[in-house]
Amino acid sequence: MAGIYFHIPFCCRACTYCNFFFSVSLKQKSNLIEALIKEIELRKNYLEGEFITSIYFGGGTPSLMDASVISRILDAVENNFTVVKDAEITLEANPDDLTGSKLHDFAEAFVNRLSIGVQSFSDADLKFMNRTHTAAHAVRSVKAAQDVGFSNISIDLIYGTPTMSMEQWKKNLDIAFTLDVPHLSCYCLTVEEKTKLFQLVRDKKIPDVDEQTSSEQFGLLMDMAAQNGYEHYEISNFSRDEMYSRHNTSYWKGEKYLGIGPSAHSFDGDSRQWNVSNLSGYISAIEKGIVPSEKEILSPSQKFNEYVMTGLRTKGGCDVEVIKNQFGEKLAEHFLTQTKNKIEKGMIEKRGTIFVLTREGKFFADRIAAEMFV
């Protein structure tokens, strides 16, 4: 089982916090579409005949594309890969793109899951983030998607912004729960280099992210999500009725995936490959039949580290028997040694051969994983 990811880099404007590869110019849209379809053909053997269970359109802002474009891309996938009948097909979308007619067209194009970039239900937060939509847009977009018949909807929310009080964060969550979406992806604001946010913090025009406030908001998120019937199945992801993100879950389980488009990443089980983060360079190379990418063969230590990092972030945790079988006795012993004091401190819980983060441990997930790396 494998997934395919498409990076659609176009955006109307740059969000304050975003460090993904994007372009605010749509001049090369047509050329990019042709390049994406050609790359599908060039890389049809990358997944070695694996069945495709998920297709994900990310970006950027894929909802800027017409549904006819999505259909063309999906047709190309069908012609070059074996796609299961119930494949999850996700489209990331901005609220202001989701008109009733466009939602209907996306559904007709066989998109069956929406990931809506709400980020906040506060106009002050959205202005700070430089988003193009308003809080009212956000609510209307979710309801419109539901009216069209989309039942598999995820919304993104960001906490820890300087403009967000605990009261506003609680309000954001209350609205999300009232909208009755089955999936939430909630991320703490991070200051990444080469972003407007980084410049503002560096120049002391706004305060840096307050760790204490962010921690309190994460705690409130965990409590309120549980009270409203959401399972905390990955550090940043919450789901009702086991409606997990199939695509992202495959990443966390170490399954293969193919990334198509500029800056897209791929994984074949033994190596990682990433395309150039340059729109013109990507299109030009693909037109010549060349995939402009770099490749890294993963060492056993790197594979172990990734297993620990992703495993501890999920409800499934890390299985020491899996470590022993995949990475050997030595790394299994290292893992057990590293977990001892974390179990004593109440950060990790042992369930037979499986080790999972406790509620307290989830506050320090990345740090705990890093301390266990080799």
N, C-alpha and C positions, 0 to 999 in steps of 0.2 A: 504494500500500500504506500502511496506517495502523494505529494501535493505539488501544485504549480502556482507560483506567485508571479504576478505581473506588476511591474512598477510603472505607474502613470505619473510622471513628474510634474504635471502642470498644476499651477495654483493661481488664484486671482490675486493673492497678496501673500507676503511672508508673515507667518505667525511669529510673535516675539520670541518664543521658546524653541522653535523648530530647527533641528540640525540635520534633517533628512535632505537628500538631494532633490531639488525642485527647480522649476523655471516659471516665472510669472509671464512669460511670453508664449503665446499659442501659435507662433508663426510656423513652427516645425511639426505641428500636430499631424498633418497628413503623412509626412515623411516618417514620423515615429510609428504610426500605425502600421505602415508597410514594413518597417524594420522589425517590429514585434512579431508580425506574422512570418517574416523570413527567418527570424531567430528560432521560432518554434520548429520550423522545418530543419534548420541547421543542427538543432539539439534534440531531435526526436529519439535518439538512442541513449541519451544521458541517463535516463532512469531504468534502462535495461529491461524494458517490458513490464515494469511495475504497473499495477492498476492505479488509476488516478481517483482518489476519493475526495479531494478538495481542490478548488480553484479559487484564488484570492486576488482581487484587484485592489492594490494599495497605492500609496503615493506620498506626496502629491494629493490630488483630488480627482479620483476616477469618475466621480459623478459629474464632472464637467463634460465628459464624453457623451455622445448620443448613444442610445441603446443599440442602434444599428452597428456601431463600432464594437460594442461588447459582443454582439452576435457574431460578427466576422471573426473575432478572436476565438470565441468558443468553437466556432465551426472548424477553425484551423487546428485547435486542440483535438477535437473529435477525429479529424482526418489523420492525425499523427500519433495519437496515444489511445489507450483503452481506458475510457472513462466509465466508472460504475454508474448505474442508473440513478442512484440516490445521492450522487456527489453533492457536497456542500459547495455552493457557488456564492462567494461573499463579495460585496461591493462596498468599499468605504465611501462615505458620502458626507457632504456638508449639508446642514439643514436647509439653507437657502436654495439649494439645487433641487430639492425634492418636491416639485409640484405634483399634483395629482396625475397629470398626463404623463410626466416623465417616469413616475413610479410605476404606472401601468405599463409603460414601454419596457422598463427594466424587468418587470415580472414576465412579460411576453418573451424577453430575451433569455429567460431561464435563470435569472438571478433569483436565488431563494433565501438569501440572508443579507441583511443590511447591517453595516457597522457605522453608526451615525456619530459624527464628531461634534457632539454637543459641547463638551468641555465644561460648561457652567450654565446655570439658569439665572445668572446675574449679569445684567448689562455692564456693570462696572468691571467685573472680571473679564468679560468678553472684549471690552475696549482695551483693557490692559494687555490681553493676549493678541490684540490686533486681528480678531476674527471678523469675518464678513457678515455674520448673522447676528440676530438679537435673541434674547431669551424667549420672546414670543414666537420667533421663527422656529426655535428648537422644539418647543412644545407642539406647534402645528405640524412640523415635519414627522414627528413620531406618530401622531394621531392619523395623519394622512396616509402614512405607510400601512398602519393597521387597517384603515378603511379600504385600502386597495387589496388587502389580503395577506400582507406580510406578517407572519407570526414569529419568525426567527429574526429578532431584532436585538442588536447590542448597541448600547450608547457608551461613549467615552466621557469620562469626567476627570478633571484635574483638581487636585487639592494642594494646599501649601503656597498659594499665590499671596503676594503682599496685600492684595485687595480683598481677600476672603477671610471673614471672621468665622468662628465656630458656629455662630447662629446661621450664617449664610450657607456654610457647608451642610449643616443639618437640613436646611431648606432645600438645597440641591438634591439631597438624598430622598427627602420626603416626596419631592416632585417626581423623581425617577421611579420610586416605588408606586406612586399613584398612577403613573403611566403604564405600569404593569408590563414592562419589557422583561423578557426572560434572561437577559444577560447584561452585566455591567463590566466595563473595563475601567478601572480607576487608578490613576497614576499620580505620584507625587511630582510636583514641579521640580525639575532639575536644571541647573545652569550649565549649559553646554557651550564650549568655545565656538566661535564663529557664528554666534547668534546675537540678535539685538538685545536679548536679555543679558547675555554675558557682558556686553558693552555698558549697559545701564548699571549693572552691579559693580563692574570694574571702576566706572567713573563716579560711583557713589551717588547716582541719581535716584536709585531705589535701594532698599535694604536687600541683603542676601536672603535666601530662603531660611526661615527660622525652623531649626530642627525640632524644637520642642512643640511648636504649634503643629507642624506636619505630623509628628508622632501622635499627638492628641487627635488630630483629624483622621489618621489611619485607624486609631483605636475605635473612634466613633463609627467609622465605616464598617469595621468588622462586627461591632455590636448590632448596629441597625440592620445590616444585611442579614445577619442570623435571625433577628427578630421578624424579618419580613420574608423568611423562607428561602433565602439564597445560600447556596453552598459555596464556601470559600475554597475553590478547587485549585487556584494558583494565586500567588501573592497579590497580583493586580486584577484578578478575574473572579467574578461571582456569577453563579448560574442557578436558575430554578429548573426543576424537573430534568436535571442532567442534560440541559441544552448547552453543552460545552462548545467552545469554538473547536471544531474538528481540525481545522487547519493549524491553529496555534498549538493544539495538543500534540499534533504530530511532530512539531518542532521539539517540544519538551520531552517527547519520548525517543528522540533521536532517529526518527524515520527520515527517509530520503525526501528531498524536495528540489525542484528546479526553479530558478529565478530567471525571469525574462524581462529585459528592459535595462536602461541605464542604471547602474549602481545596484542592481538586483544580485542577491547572493544565492548560491546553490550548495547542496550537500549530498554526497553520494555514499555516505557511510564511512569513507576513508579520507576524504579530502573536502576542503571548502574552496569555492570558486566565486569570484565577484567581478561583475562587469564594471567597466570604466564609468566614473561619475562625471560624464561630460556628454551632453546631448548631441552636439554636432559630431564629436568623435565616435560616439556609439553608432549613430546612423550611418556615417561614412564607412565605418568598418563593416557593418552588417551588409551594406549594399555591395561590398566586395566579397561577401561570403566568409568574412572573418568575424569570430566572436571576440570582441576586445575585452579580455579578462585576465585576471591573475589567479593563481592557484596555490594552495598550501596543503601539503600532505600532513595529516594530523598524526602526531606521535602518540604512543600509548598513554603518556602522562597527560597530554592535552585532552584525549578522549575521556580519561578518568575525571579530569577537572570539569569538563562540560557535563558529564553525567551527574556529578555532585551538585554543580551549580543549578542545573535545571531540575534535578530530582527533588532537592530540598525546597524548591519554590512551589512544588505541587503537593496535592493531597496524597499522592502515591508515595512520596518520599524516596529514599534510597534503600535498596535491598542489598545487604552485604553478600548474599549468595550470588546476585547478579555481578557484583564487583569481583568476587572471587572467580567466577566463570569467565568473565570478559576481560578482566585486567590482571588476574593472578593473585596468589596468596599474599604476596608482599604488600600490594596496595590495599588488599582487604584488611590486613593487620594494621596498616597505617590509618585506614578509615576508622577502625574500631578504637584505636588509641586516641585519635582526635575527638571522637564523640564522648569519651568518658567524662571529661570535666564539663562538657556542655549538657550532658544528661544530669549531672550533679547540680548544675546551676539552673535547671529547669528550662533550658532552651531547646532541648531535643528530647523526644519521647521514643522509647524503643518498644516496638510491637512485633515480637518474634524476631524475624530477621530484617524487619523493615524499620527504618529510622525516619521520623517526621518531625518537623518543627512544631513546637508548642505555640500557643497564642503569644507568649512572651517572645519566643524565638523569632516569630514572624517580623517583629520590629527590627531585627538585625540580620535578616536573611542573607544579604550579600556579604556582610562581614563574616558571618559564620561559615559560609561556603568558602570564602577566600582563605580563611584560616585552615581549611582542610585540604587545600590544593597541594600538589607536589611540584 
